[in-house]
Amino acid sequence: MSKNKYEIKLTGQFKKDLKAARKRAYFDAELLNNVIEMLANDIVLPIQYHNHLLEPKSKRIVGVSLSSQLVVGI
């Protein structure tokens, strides 16, 4: 992993969600890693990912739709 602008911290809830997502046939780990790297390097996500805030700005939690069936809170 390269040096990122922001530090990536995985929460317990994210780990649980990731474990459940890995069991789904449509889960793409490479796509998720690419999106996390883009966010960590402060790169604006392409419109196809439907980037949106899940919590108030102070918490900086972001939702990203990787497919029509999978939404990830980062």
Secondary structure, DSSP 4 states (H G I P E B T S, - for coil): -PPPSS-----HHHHHHHHHHHTSTT--HHHHHHHHHHHHTTPPPPGGG--EESS-TTT--EEEEEETTEEEE-
